[in-house]
């Protein structure tokens, strides 16, 4: 934290404000960032669910209707396998995004000071 004070003072002087004002702005930004991250997680979940429903609908074999052929919209078996592999990869990627976002969302709402400190210290780790 001691390393960040000179950085904040230098940044504040360049912006023509005080360290206290910068800290206040960061604390106000925490719930905004948390809300945006939460909305993105919800949208990604909804997209994944819609993709799952689409692939499930297109690859599920319908009940026998007395005909020996599949409907024209039915995919070939290889295409179905590729579609399910794609859905699995999509779920994995979205799951990882959500897992890493949960910490940021919780910190933004429950402990905005910690969130702001992480943002400041993140500048030094880059």
N, CA, C and O atoms as a GROMACS GRO file, in nm:
protein
  504
    1UNK      N    1   0.082  -0.120   0.000
    1UNK     CA    2   0.000   0.000   0.000
    1UNK      C    3   0.087   0.125   0.000
    1UNK      O    4   0.051   0.226  -0.060
    2UNK      N    5   0.200   0.119   0.068
    2UNK     CA    6   0.287   0.237   0.074
    2UNK      C    7   0.339   0.275  -0.064
    2UNK      O    8   0.360   0.392  -0.094
    3UNK      N    9   0.358   0.173  -0.150
    3UNK     CA   10   0.403   0.201  -0.287
    3UNK      C   11   0.298   0.276  -0.366
    3UNK      O   12   0.330   0.355  -0.455
    4UNK      N   13   0.171   0.251  -0.335
    4UNK     CA   14   0.063   0.310  -0.413
    4UNK      C   15   0.037   0.457  -0.378
    4UNK      O   16  -0.019   0.530  -0.459
    5UNK      N   17   0.076   0.500  -0.260
    5UNK     CA   18   0.050   0.640  -0.219
    5UNK      C   19   0.124   0.739  -0.308
    5UNK      O   20   0.060   0.833  -0.355
    6UNK      N   21   0.253   0.723  -0.335
    6UNK     CA   22   0.319   0.817  -0.426
    6UNK      C   23   0.259   0.812  -0.567
    6UNK      O   24   0.247   0.914  -0.634
    7UNK      N   25   0.222   0.692  -0.611
    7UNK     CA   26   0.160   0.678  -0.742
    7UNK      C   27   0.028   0.755  -0.746
    7UNK      O   28   0.000   0.827  -0.842
    8UNK      N   29  -0.053   0.739  -0.642
    8UNK     CA   30  -0.181   0.810  -0.637
    8UNK      C   31  -0.161   0.961  -0.629
    8UNK      O   32  -0.233   1.038  -0.693
    9UNK      N   33  -0.064   1.002  -0.552
    9UNK     CA   34  -0.037   1.146  -0.542
    9UNK      C   35   0.008   1.202  -0.677
    9UNK      O   36  -0.036   1.310  -0.716
   10UNK      N   37   0.092   1.130  -0.746
   10UNK     CA   38   0.138   1.174  -0.878
   10UNK      C   39   0.021   1.178  -0.977
   10UNK      O   40   0.007   1.273  -1.054
   11UNK      N   41  -0.062   1.073  -0.974
   11UNK     CA   42  -0.178   1.069  -1.063
   11UNK      C   43  -0.275   1.182  -1.030
   11UNK      O   44  -0.328   1.247  -1.121
   12UNK      N   45  -0.298   1.204  -0.902
   12UNK     CA   46  -0.390   1.311  -0.861
   12UNK      C   47  -0.339   1.447  -0.904
   12UNK      O   48  -0.417   1.532  -0.948
   13UNK      N   49  -0.209   1.471  -0.892
   13UNK     CA   50  -0.155   1.601  -0.931
   13UNK      C   51  -0.167   1.621  -1.082
   13UNK      O   52  -0.193   1.733  -1.128
   14UNK      N   53  -0.148   1.515  -1.159
   14UNK     CA   54  -0.163   1.527  -1.304
   14UNK      C   55  -0.308   1.552  -1.344
   14UNK      O   56  -0.335   1.620  -1.443
   15UNK      N   57  -0.401   1.497  -1.267
   15UNK     CA   58  -0.543   1.517  -1.297
   15UNK      C   59  -0.599   1.644  -1.232
   15UNK      O   60  -0.714   1.680  -1.256
   16UNK      N   61  -0.520   1.709  -1.152
   16UNK     CA   62  -0.565   1.832  -1.087
   16UNK      C   63  -0.665   1.807  -0.976
   16UNK      O   64  -0.756   1.886  -0.955
   17UNK      N   65  -0.647   1.697  -0.903
   17UNK     CA   66  -0.738   1.666  -0.793
   17UNK      C   67  -0.656   1.612  -0.676
   17UNK      O   68  -0.533   1.620  -0.676
   18UNK      N   69  -0.724   1.556  -0.576
   18UNK     CA   70  -0.656   1.502  -0.458
   18UNK      C   71  -0.666   1.350  -0.455
   18UNK      O   72  -0.747   1.290  -0.525
   19UNK      N   73  -0.582   1.290  -0.371
   19UNK     CA   74  -0.585   1.145  -0.355
   19UNK      C   75  -0.720   1.102  -0.298
   19UNK      O   76  -0.774   0.999  -0.337
   20UNK      N   77  -0.774   1.180  -0.207
   20UNK     CA   78  -0.902   1.148  -0.147
   20UNK      C   79  -1.012   1.143  -0.252
   20UNK      O   80  -1.100   1.057  -0.248
   21UNK      N   81  -1.006   1.237  -0.345
   21UNK     CA   82  -1.108   1.240  -0.452
   21UNK      C   83  -1.093   1.119  -0.543
   21UNK      O   84  -1.193   1.060  -0.583
   22UNK      N   85  -0.969   1.080  -0.575
   22UNK     CA   86  -0.948   0.961  -0.657
   22UNK      C   87  -1.001   0.836  -0.586
   22UNK      O   88  -1.064   0.750  -0.649
   23UNK      N   89  -0.976   0.826  -0.457
   23UNK     CA   90  -1.024   0.712  -0.380
   23UNK      C   91  -1.175   0.709  -0.379
   23UNK      O   92  -1.236   0.603  -0.392
   24UNK      N   93  -1.237   0.824  -0.362
   24UNK     CA   94  -1.383   0.835  -0.363
   24UNK      C   95  -1.440   0.790  -0.497
   24UNK      O   96  -1.542   0.720  -0.502
   25UNK      N   97  -1.375   0.830  -0.606
   25UNK     CA   98  -1.420   0.790  -0.739
   25UNK      C   99  -1.409   0.639  -0.756
   25UNK      O  100  -1.499   0.576  -0.811
   26UNK      N  101  -1.299   0.581  -0.710
   26UNK     CA  102  -1.284   0.436  -0.718
   26UNK      C  103  -1.391   0.363  -0.637
   26UNK      O  104  -1.443   0.261  -0.681
   27UNK      N  105  -1.424   0.415  -0.521
   27UNK     CA  106  -1.527   0.351  -0.439
   27UNK      C  107  -1.664   0.361  -0.505
   27UNK      O  108  -1.745   0.269  -0.492
   28UNK      N  109  -1.690   0.471  -0.576
   28UNK     CA  110  -1.817   0.483  -0.648
   28UNK      C  111  -1.820   0.390  -0.770
   28UNK      O  112  -1.927   0.345  -0.811
   29UNK      N  113  -1.704   0.363  -0.827
   29UNK     CA  114  -1.697   0.278  -0.946
   29UNK      C  115  -1.717   0.131  -0.912
   29UNK      O  116  -1.758   0.053  -0.998
   30UNK      N  117  -1.689   0.090  -0.789
   30UNK     CA  118  -1.696  -0.051  -0.751
   30UNK      C  119  -1.833  -0.113  -0.779
   30UNK      O  120  -1.838  -0.216  -0.846
   31UNK      N  121  -1.945  -0.055  -0.732
   31UNK     CA  122  -2.074  -0.119  -0.760
   31UNK      C  123  -2.110  -0.116  -0.909
   31UNK      O  124  -2.179  -0.205  -0.958
   32UNK      N  125  -2.064  -0.015  -0.980
   32UNK     CA  126  -2.091  -0.008  -1.124
   32UNK      C  127  -2.020  -0.123  -1.194
   32UNK      O  128  -2.080  -0.192  -1.277
   33UNK      N  129  -1.895  -0.144  -1.161
   33UNK     CA  130  -1.819  -0.253  -1.221
   33UNK      C  131  -1.878  -0.388  -1.183
   33UNK      O  132  -1.887  -0.478  -1.268
   34UNK      N  133  -1.917  -0.404  -1.058
   34UNK     CA  134  -1.979  -0.529  -1.014
   34UNK      C  135  -2.109  -0.557  -1.086
   34UNK      O  136  -2.136  -0.671  -1.123
   35UNK      N  137  -2.190  -0.454  -1.106
   35UNK     CA  138  -2.317  -0.470  -1.176
   35UNK      C  139  -2.294  -0.511  -1.321
   35UNK      O  140  -2.362  -0.600  -1.372
   36UNK      N  141  -2.200  -0.446  -1.387
   36UNK     CA  142  -2.171  -0.480  -1.527
   36UNK      C  143  -2.120  -0.623  -1.538
   36UNK      O  144  -2.162  -0.697  -1.627
   37UNK      N  145  -2.030  -0.663  -1.449
   37UNK     CA  146  -1.979  -0.800  -1.450
   37UNK      C  147  -2.092  -0.900  -1.427
   37UNK      O  148  -2.096  -1.005  -1.491
   38UNK      N  149  -2.183  -0.868  -1.336
   38UNK     CA  150  -2.296  -0.956  -1.306
   38UNK      C  151  -2.388  -0.969  -1.427
   38UNK      O  152  -2.432  -1.080  -1.460
   39UNK      N  153  -2.417  -0.859  -1.493
   39UNK     CA  154  -2.503  -0.862  -1.612
   39UNK      C  155  -2.438  -0.942  -1.723
   39UNK      O  156  -2.505  -1.019  -1.791
   40UNK      N  157  -2.308  -0.925  -1.741
   40UNK     CA  158  -2.237  -1.002  -1.844
   40UNK      C  159  -2.244  -1.152  -1.812
   40UNK      O  160  -2.264  -1.233  -1.903
   41UNK      N  161  -2.229  -1.190  -1.687
   41UNK     CA  162  -2.238  -1.331  -1.649
   41UNK      C  163  -2.378  -1.386  -1.678
   41UNK      O  164  -2.391  -1.499  -1.725
   42UNK      N  165  -2.480  -1.308  -1.649
   42UNK     CA  166  -2.618  -1.352  -1.677
   42UNK      C  167  -2.638  -1.368  -1.828
   42UNK      O  168  -2.696  -1.467  -1.872
   43UNK      N  169  -2.592  -1.272  -1.907
   43UNK     CA  170  -2.606  -1.280  -2.052
   43UNK      C  171  -2.532  -1.401  -2.107
   43UNK      O  172  -2.586  -1.474  -2.191
   44UNK      N  173  -2.411  -1.424  -2.061
   44UNK     CA  174  -2.336  -1.542  -2.106
   44UNK      C  175  -2.407  -1.672  -2.070
   44UNK      O  176  -2.408  -1.766  -2.150
   45UNK      N  177  -2.466  -1.678  -1.952
   45UNK     CA  178  -2.542  -1.796  -1.911
   45UNK      C  179  -2.663  -1.817  -2.001
   45UNK      O  180  -2.691  -1.929  -2.042
   46UNK      N  181  -2.736  -1.709  -2.030
   46UNK     CA  182  -2.853  -1.719  -2.118
   46UNK      C  183  -2.813  -1.762  -2.259
   46UNK      O  184  -2.883  -1.843  -2.320
   47UNK      N  185  -2.704  -1.709  -2.310
   47UNK     CA  186  -2.656  -1.749  -2.443
   47UNK      C  187  -2.621  -1.898  -2.443
   47UNK      O  188  -2.656  -1.969  -2.537
   48UNK      N  189  -2.552  -1.944  -2.340
   48UNK     CA  190  -2.516  -2.085  -2.332
   48UNK      C  191  -2.640  -2.174  -2.326
   48UNK      O  192  -2.644  -2.279  -2.390
   49UNK      N  193  -2.741  -2.132  -2.250
   49UNK     CA  194  -2.864  -2.210  -2.240
   49UNK      C  195  -2.936  -2.216  -2.374
   49UNK      O  196  -2.987  -2.321  -2.413
   50UNK      N  197  -2.940  -2.104  -2.446
   50UNK     CA  198  -3.006  -2.103  -2.577
   50UNK      C  199  -2.931  -2.190  -2.676
   50UNK      O  200  -2.993  -2.261  -2.756
   51UNK      N  201  -2.800  -2.186  -2.674
   51UNK     CA  202  -2.719  -2.271  -2.763
   51UNK      C  203  -2.744  -2.418  -2.730
   51UNK      O  204  -2.757  -2.501  -2.821
   52UNK      N  205  -2.751  -2.452  -2.602
   52UNK     CA  206  -2.778  -2.589  -2.561
   52UNK      C  207  -2.914  -2.633  -2.612
   52UNK      O  208  -2.927  -2.742  -2.668
   53UNK      N  209  -3.016  -2.550  -2.594
   53UNK     CA  210  -3.150  -2.585  -2.640
   53UNK      C  211  -3.154  -2.604  -2.791
   53UNK      O  212  -3.219  -2.696  -2.840
   54UNK      N  213  -3.085  -2.518  -2.864
   54UNK     CA  214  -3.083  -2.527  -3.008
   54UNK      C  215  -3.020  -2.659  -3.054
   54UNK      O  216  -3.077  -2.730  -3.136
   55UNK      N  217  -2.903  -2.689  -3.000
   55UNK     CA  218  -2.835  -2.813  -3.039
   55UNK      C  219  -2.915  -2.934  -2.996
   55UNK      O  220  -2.924  -3.032  -3.070
   56UNK      N  221  -2.972  -2.929  -2.878
   56UNK     CA  222  -3.052  -3.040  -2.829
   56UNK      C  223  -3.173  -3.064  -2.921
   56UNK      O  224  -3.205  -3.178  -2.955
   57UNK      N  225  -3.238  -2.957  -2.961
   57UNK     CA  226  -3.355  -2.968  -3.049
   57UNK      C  227  -3.316  -3.022  -3.187
   57UNK      O  228  -3.390  -3.101  -3.246
   58UNK      N  229  -3.201  -2.980  -3.237
   58UNK     CA  230  -3.160  -3.020  -3.371
   58UNK      C  231  -3.097  -3.159  -3.377
   58UNK      O  232  -3.094  -3.221  -3.484
   59UNK      N  233  -3.047  -3.209  -3.266
   59UNK     CA  234  -2.978  -3.337  -3.269
   59UNK      C  235  -3.059  -3.451  -3.205
   59UNK      O  236  -3.019  -3.567  -3.217
   60UNK      N  237  -3.168  -3.420  -3.140
   60UNK     CA  238  -3.248  -3.525  -3.077
   60UNK      C  239  -3.330  -3.594  -3.185
   60UNK      O  240  -3.396  -3.529  -3.266
   61UNK      N  241  -3.327  -3.724  -3.184
   61UNK     CA  242  -3.403  -3.802  -3.282
   61UNK      C  243  -3.550  -3.799  -3.241
   61UNK      O  244  -3.582  -3.832  -3.127
   62UNK      N  245  -3.638  -3.760  -3.332
   62UNK     CA  246  -3.780  -3.756  -3.297
   62UNK      C  247  -3.836  -3.896  -3.282
   62UNK      O  248  -3.777  -3.993  -3.329
   63UNK      N  249  -3.951  -3.906  -3.216
   63UNK     CA  250  -4.016  -4.035  -3.198
   63UNK      C  251  -4.056  -4.090  -3.336
   63UNK      O  252  -4.082  -4.014  -3.429
   64UNK      N  253  -4.060  -4.219  -3.345
   64UNK     CA  254  -4.096  -4.281  -3.473
   64UNK      C  255  -4.236  -4.236  -3.512
   64UNK      O  256  -4.330  -4.240  -3.433
   65UNK      N  257  -4.247  -4.194  -3.636
   65UNK     CA  258  -4.376  -4.148  -3.688
   65UNK      C  259  -4.429  -4.244  -3.794
   65UNK      O  260  -4.522  -4.211  -3.867
   66UNK      N  261  -4.370  -4.362  -3.801
   66UNK     CA  262  -4.411  -4.457  -3.903
   66UNK      C  263  -4.325  -4.446  -4.027
   66UNK      O  264  -4.328  -4.536  -4.112
   67UNK      N  265  -4.249  -4.339  -4.040
   67UNK     CA  266  -4.160  -4.323  -4.153
   67UNK      C  267  -4.022  -4.371  -4.112
   67UNK      O  268  -3.987  -4.372  -3.994
   68UNK      N  269  -3.946  -4.412  -4.209
   68UNK     CA  270  -3.814  -4.466  -4.181
   68UNK      C  271  -3.703  -4.362  -4.198
   68UNK      O  272  -3.585  -4.397  -4.187
   69UNK      N  273  -3.737  -4.238  -4.225
   69UNK     CA  274  -3.636  -4.137  -4.250
   69UNK      C  275  -3.646  -4.024  -4.148
   69UNK      O  276  -3.751  -4.003  -4.087
   70UNK      N  277  -3.537  -3.954  -4.130
   70UNK     CA  278  -3.535  -3.840  -4.039
   70UNK      C  279  -3.591  -3.718  -4.110
   70UNK      O  280  -3.590  -3.712  -4.233
   71UNK      N  281  -3.638  -3.620  -4.034
   71UNK     CA  282  -3.682  -3.496  -4.097
   71UNK      C  283  -3.564  -3.427  -4.165
   71UNK      O  284  -3.448  -3.451  -4.129
   72UNK      N  285  -3.592  -3.343  -4.261
   72UNK     CA  286  -3.486  -3.278  -4.338
   72UNK      C  287  -3.399  -3.188  -4.251
   72UNK      O  288  -3.284  -3.162  -4.286
   73UNK      N  289  -3.451  -3.139  -4.139
   73UNK     CA  290  -3.374  -3.051  -4.051
   73UNK      C  291  -3.279  -3.130  -3.960
   73UNK      O  292  -3.195  -3.072  -3.891
   74UNK      N  293  -3.295  -3.263  -3.960
   74UNK     CA  294  -3.210  -3.345  -3.872
   74UNK      C  295  -3.066  -3.345  -3.920
   74UNK      O  296  -3.040  -3.358  -4.040
   75UNK      N  297  -2.973  -3.332  -3.829
   75UNK     CA  298  -2.832  -3.330  -3.861
   75UNK      C  299  -2.779  -3.472  -3.877
   75UNK      O  300  -2.837  -3.567  -3.825
   76UNK      N  301  -2.671  -3.483  -3.949
   76UNK     CA  302  -2.601  -3.611  -3.957
   76UNK      C  303  -2.536  -3.638  -3.822
   76UNK      O  304  -2.515  -3.545  -3.743
   77UNK      N  305  -2.503  -3.762  -3.794
   77UNK     CA  306  -2.445  -3.799  -3.665
   77UNK      C  307  -2.314  -3.727  -3.637
   77UNK      O  308  -2.291  -3.685  -3.524
   78UNK      N  309  -2.228  -3.713  -3.737
   78UNK     CA  310  -2.099  -3.646  -3.717
   78UNK      C  311  -2.119  -3.499  -3.681
   78UNK      O  312  -2.048  -3.445  -3.596
   79UNK      N  313  -2.214  -3.436  -3.746
   79UNK     CA  314  -2.243  -3.296  -3.716
   79UNK      C  315  -2.295  -3.279  -3.575
   79UNK      O  316  -2.264  -3.181  -3.508
   80UNK      N  317  -2.375  -3.375  -3.531
   80UNK     CA  318  -2.429  -3.369  -3.395
   80UNK      C  319  -2.317  -3.380  -3.292
   80UNK      O  320  -2.316  -3.309  -3.192
   81UNK      N  321  -2.222  -3.470  -3.318
   81UNK     CA  322  -2.110  -3.486  -3.226
   81UNK      C  323  -2.029  -3.357  -3.218
   81UNK      O  324  -1.991  -3.314  -3.110
   82UNK      N  325  -2.002  -3.297  -3.333
   82UNK     CA  326  -1.928  -3.171  -3.334
   82UNK      C  327  -2.006  -3.060  -3.262
   82UNK      O  328  -1.947  -2.978  -3.191
   83UNK      N  329  -2.136  -3.058  -3.282
   83UNK     CA  330  -2.217  -2.956  -3.214
   83UNK      C  331  -2.211  -2.973  -3.062
   83UNK      O  332  -2.199  -2.875  -2.989
   84UNK      N  333  -2.218  -3.098  -3.014
   84UNK     CA  334  -2.212  -3.121  -2.870
   84UNK      C  335  -2.073  -3.091  -2.814
   84UNK      O  336  -2.061  -3.044  -2.701
   85UNK      N  337  -1.970  -3.118  -2.891
   85UNK     CA  338  -1.834  -3.082  -2.847
   85UNK      C  339  -1.823  -2.930  -2.837
   85UNK      O  340  -1.764  -2.878  -2.742
   86UNK      N  341  -1.880  -2.859  -2.935
   86UNK     CA  342  -1.881  -2.713  -2.932
   86UNK      C  343  -1.955  -2.658  -2.811
   86UNK      O  344  -1.910  -2.562  -2.748
   87UNK      N  345  -2.069  -2.721  -2.778
   87UNK     CA  346  -2.145  -2.679  -2.660
   87UNK      C  347  -2.063  -2.704  -2.533
   87UNK      O  348  -2.064  -2.622  -2.442
   88UNK      N  349  -1.995  -2.815  -2.527
   88UNK     CA  350  -1.910  -2.845  -2.410
   88UNK      C  351  -1.800  -2.742  -2.394
   88UNK      O  352  -1.773  -2.696  -2.283
   89UNK      N  353  -1.736  -2.706  -2.504
   89UNK     CA  354  -1.630  -2.605  -2.498
   89UNK      C  355  -1.688  -2.470  -2.459
   89UNK      O  356  -1.628  -2.398  -2.379
   90UNK      N  357  -1.805  -2.436  -2.513
   90UNK     CA  358  -1.871  -2.310  -2.477
   90UNK      C  359  -1.901  -2.306  -2.328
   90UNK      O  360  -1.876  -2.205  -2.262
   91UNK      N  361  -1.956  -2.416  -2.274
   91UNK     CA  362  -1.986  -2.422  -2.130
   91UNK      C  363  -1.859  -2.409  -2.047
   91UNK      O  364  -1.860  -2.342  -1.944
   92UNK      N  365  -1.752  -2.472  -2.090
   92UNK     CA  366  -1.625  -2.464  -2.017
   92UNK      C  367  -1.574  -2.320  -2.013
   92UNK      O  368  -1.535  -2.271  -1.907
   93UNK      N  369  -1.573  -2.254  -2.127
   93UNK     CA  370  -1.523  -2.117  -2.133
   93UNK      C  371  -1.611  -2.023  -2.049
   93UNK      O  372  -1.559  -1.943  -1.972
   94UNK      N  373  -1.742  -2.034  -2.064
   94UNK     CA  374  -1.831  -1.947  -1.987
   94UNK      C  375  -1.821  -1.977  -1.838
   94UNK      O  376  -1.825  -1.886  -1.756
   95UNK      N  377  -1.807  -2.104  -1.802
   95UNK     CA  378  -1.790  -2.140  -1.662
   95UNK      C  379  -1.664  -2.079  -1.602
   95UNK      O  380  -1.667  -2.029  -1.489
   96UNK      N  381  -1.555  -2.083  -1.676
   96UNK     CA  382  -1.430  -2.023  -1.627
   96UNK      C  383  -1.444  -1.871  -1.613
   96UNK      O  384  -1.397  -1.812  -1.515
   97UNK      N  385  -1.509  -1.808  -1.709
   97UNK     CA  386  -1.531  -1.663  -1.700
   97UNK      C  387  -1.610  -1.629  -1.575
   97UNK      O  388  -1.576  -1.536  -1.503
   98UNK      N  389  -1.716  -1.704  -1.549
   98UNK     CA  390  -1.800  -1.677  -1.433
   98UNK      C  391  -1.724  -1.704  -1.303
   98UNK      O  392  -1.736  -1.627  -1.208
   99UNK      N  393  -1.647  -1.812  -1.299
   99UNK     CA  394  -1.570  -1.841  -1.177
   99UNK      C  395  -1.475  -1.727  -1.142
   99UNK      O  396  -1.464  -1.688  -1.026
  100UNK      N  397  -1.407  -1.674  -1.243
  100UNK     CA  398  -1.312  -1.565  -1.217
  100UNK      C  399  -1.384  -1.433  -1.190
  100UNK      O  400  -1.328  -1.346  -1.123
  101UNK      N  401  -1.505  -1.416  -1.241
  101UNK     CA  402  -1.578  -1.290  -1.221
  101UNK      C  403  -1.646  -1.284  -1.084
  101UNK      O  404  -1.672  -1.175  -1.033
  102UNK      N  405  -1.676  -1.399  -1.025
  102UNK     CA  406  -1.749  -1.400  -0.897
  102UNK      C  407  -1.673  -1.325  -0.789
  102UNK      O  408  -1.733  -1.251  -0.712
  103UNK      N  409  -1.542  -1.343  -0.782
  103UNK     CA  410  -1.461  -1.274  -0.682
  103UNK      C  411  -1.471  -1.122  -0.699
  103UNK      O  412  -1.487  -1.049  -0.602
  104UNK      N  413  -1.461  -1.077  -0.823
  104UNK     CA  414  -1.468  -0.934  -0.852
  104UNK      C  415  -1.607  -0.879  -0.819
  104UNK      O  416  -1.619  -0.769  -0.764
  105UNK      N  417  -1.711  -0.954  -0.852
  105UNK     CA  418  -1.848  -0.909  -0.825
  105UNK      C  419  -1.872  -0.900  -0.675
  105UNK      O  420  -1.926  -0.800  -0.626
  106UNK      N  421  -1.831  -1.002  -0.601
  106UNK     CA  422  -1.851  -1.002  -0.456
  106UNK      C  423  -1.774  -0.888  -0.391
  106UNK      O  424  -1.826  -0.819  -0.304
  107UNK      N  425  -1.649  -0.868  -0.433
  107UNK     CA  426  -1.569  -0.760  -0.375
  107UNK      C  427  -1.629  -0.624  -0.407
  107UNK      O  428  -1.629  -0.536  -0.322
  108UNK      N  429  -1.680  -0.607  -0.526
  108UNK     CA  430  -1.735  -0.478  -0.566
  108UNK      C  431  -1.857  -0.440  -0.482
  108UNK      O  432  -1.876  -0.323  -0.450
  109UNK      N  433  -1.939  -0.538  -0.447
  109UNK     CA  434  -2.060  -0.509  -0.370
  109UNK      C  435  -2.038  -0.515  -0.219
  109UNK      O  436  -2.090  -0.432  -0.146
  110UNK      N  437  -1.962  -0.613  -0.173
  110UNK     CA  438  -1.949  -0.636  -0.029
  110UNK      C  439  -1.833  -0.561   0.035
  110UNK      O  440  -1.839  -0.527   0.153
  111UNK      N  441  -1.729  -0.535  -0.043
  111UNK     CA  442  -1.612  -0.467   0.014
  111UNK      C  443  -1.549  -0.378  -0.093
  111UNK      O  444  -1.446  -0.414  -0.149
  112UNK      N  445  -1.610  -0.263  -0.123
  112UNK     CA  446  -1.558  -0.178  -0.230
  112UNK      C  447  -1.417  -0.125  -0.204
  112UNK      O  448  -1.344  -0.096  -0.298
  113UNK      N  449  -1.378  -0.113  -0.076
  113UNK     CA  450  -1.241  -0.068  -0.048
  113UNK      C  451  -1.139  -0.170  -0.097
  113UNK      O  452  -1.036  -0.134  -0.154
  114UNK      N  453  -1.168  -0.297  -0.074
  114UNK     CA  454  -1.081  -0.403  -0.123
  114UNK      C  455  -1.075  -0.400  -0.275
  114UNK      O  456  -0.968  -0.413  -0.333
  115UNK      N  457  -1.191  -0.384  -0.339
  115UNK     CA  458  -1.197  -0.378  -0.485
  115UNK      C  459  -1.110  -0.263  -0.538
  115UNK      O  460  -1.034  -0.280  -0.633
  116UNK      N  461  -1.122  -0.145  -0.474
  116UNK     CA  462  -1.045  -0.029  -0.517
  116UNK      C  463  -0.895  -0.053  -0.496
  116UNK      O  464  -0.814  -0.017  -0.581
  117UNK      N  465  -0.859  -0.113  -0.384
  117UNK     CA  466  -0.719  -0.142  -0.356
  117UNK      C  467  -0.663  -0.242  -0.458
  117UNK      O  468  -0.549  -0.227  -0.503
  118UNK      N  469  -0.743  -0.343  -0.496
  118UNK     CA  470  -0.700  -0.438  -0.598
  118UNK      C  471  -0.677  -0.367  -0.731
  118UNK      O  472  -0.582  -0.400  -0.803
  119UNK      N  473  -0.761  -0.272  -0.764
  119UNK     CA  474  -0.743  -0.197  -0.890
  119UNK      C  475  -0.614  -0.116  -0.886
  119UNK      O  476  -0.540  -0.113  -0.985
  120UNK      N  477  -0.588  -0.053  -0.775
  120UNK     CA  478  -0.464   0.027  -0.762
  120UNK      C  479  -0.342  -0.063  -0.768
  120UNK      O  480  -0.246  -0.033  -0.840
  121UNK      N  481  -0.344  -0.171  -0.692
  121UNK     CA  482  -0.229  -0.262  -0.690
  121UNK      C  483  -0.212  -0.336  -0.822
  121UNK      O  484  -0.102  -0.379  -0.855
  122UNK      N  485  -0.320  -0.349  -0.896
  122UNK     CA  486  -0.312  -0.413  -1.027
  122UNK      C  487  -0.229  -0.332  -1.125
  122UNK      O  488  -0.173  -0.388  -1.219
  123UNK      N  489  -0.220  -0.203  -1.103
  123UNK     CA  490  -0.138  -0.117  -1.189
  123UNK      C  491   0.009  -0.153  -1.171
  123UNK      O  492   0.086  -0.148  -1.267
  124UNK      N  493   0.048  -0.189  -1.049
  124UNK     CA  494   0.188  -0.217  -1.021
  124UNK      C  495   0.231  -0.356  -1.068
  124UNK      O  496   0.350  -0.379  -1.091
  125UNK      N  497   0.138  -0.446  -1.082
  125UNK     CA  498   0.173  -0.583  -1.122
  125UNK      C  499   0.185  -0.595  -1.274
  125UNK      O  500   0.236  -0.695  -1.323
  126UNK      N  501   0.141  -0.496  -1.347
  126UNK     CA  502   0.147  -0.503  -1.494
  126UNK      C  503   0.279  -0.454  -1.546
  126UNK      O  504   0.301  -0.453  -1.667
   0.00000   0.00000   0.00000
